[in-house]
Amino acid sequence: MSDKRQNILNAAESIMSAKGRSATISEISAAAGVTDSMLYHYFKNKEDLLFSVTQERLRDALEKLEEQLQGIMDPVSQLSKLIWFQLYYHDTHSDYANLLLFECRSSKSFMKHEAYNLIKRWSDIGRKILNKGISDGTFRNDLSLVIVRDAVFGLVDIENIQSMVARETPQAHTDLDAILDLLLPMIRSEAEPTTLNSEKSGRILASALNVFATKGYQNATIQEISKSAEVSEGTIYEYFKNKEDLLFSTLERQFRNNLDSLDELFEVKTPLRKLIRFIRYHFTIYLTQPIFVKIFLFDAIYNAHFYSSNAYPPFKKYIESVYKILDEGKSDGSIRPEINNRVFRNLFMGIFSHMAIRWLFTEKGSQADKIEEINAAVSMLSRAVASNCPHSAER
């Protein structure tokens, strides 16, 4: 790279970080010691310059990340290093982090620039780590990789934003332990049921429900259900007379679950259900108020000025109402006492923002698809905090 081009990039990173898109080409070229025409020799326009600054930093960060991951074989350790390094790199390159988070992340045109290919490469590294963990049994085999990705990178974004702008922590990477304490229960494989027959029969019923829904009752076979439940066909017949008995048993189970939840239909009492209801309510805002959410994301969450505006205190009060729910759960034992409330809030904000931005930018997926993703996110977030790591969240 020529010295002049590098000087322009350095000047742009500093000035644009401080002034955003209001920075002018003239002041950037002056700071770089070149003429305006020389700057345009290297960059099409101010936006291209902004994205090119990010591109150079991303290249550097990716090179260093790949070095950091060398020799690490365990997927949990790899994921931990990925998260730590991204937080640390943003902590130590605050001008770049400012540009990426507040000027690029919520820009649709950034997604069309070649710099965005490096974001995809970064995401691919995370996806490969997750796939490795799934294939070797470390991570759950029913994970939605796209939602896990939203959770991980969304949380990292919000952690850096809260550190840089809200000043909640001096450095975001110091939250790594609290972050892993939330993320790992979301994605780790659960111990294989071995002792309780009720757990085995429950697994058979859950598998039967999925197979019946996918193949239809007439086309579903006991062999398919046994394979999905990871039991022998003979084991199924130890609990159920035949396929019809299995069908009606799945329905009975669901009806009983509905009856057990009926008392809380109008008055949710248990903290974990309150948390699930709160999460679901927040996601429902997107489905019912998409215009508001678009403004909220692009002009608030990814806007540094939002955190010093009059709008931030009521939002903070609203989003931190989750603290009271978490503390109630810690008191009654349904939520793990070591959960960091602030980091959970960042995880919640991060997964919501990344999922909503993906929906807005790609404009793909029906309302039903989005509801299914919300259900998966709710299950993951409840697993993150629950003391007993429930198999499923309230639907």
Secondary structure by P-SEA (a helix, b strand, c coil): ccaaaaaaaaaaaaaaaaccccccaaaaaaaacccaaaaaaccccaaaaaaaaaaaaaaaaaaaaaaaacccccaaaaaaaaaaaaaaaaaaaaaaaaaaaccccccccccccccaaaaaaaaaaaaaaaaaaaaacccccccaaaaaaaaaaaaaaaaaaaaaccccccccccaaaaaaacccccccccccccccaaaaaaaaaaaaaaaaaacccccccaaaaaaaacccaaaaaaccccaaaaaaaaaaaaaaaaaaacccccccccaaaaaaaaaaaaaaaaaccaaaaaaaaccccccccccccaaaaaaaaaaaaaaaaaaaaaaaccccccccaaaaaaaaaaaaaaaaaaaaaaccccaaaaaaaaaaaaaaaaaaccccccccccc
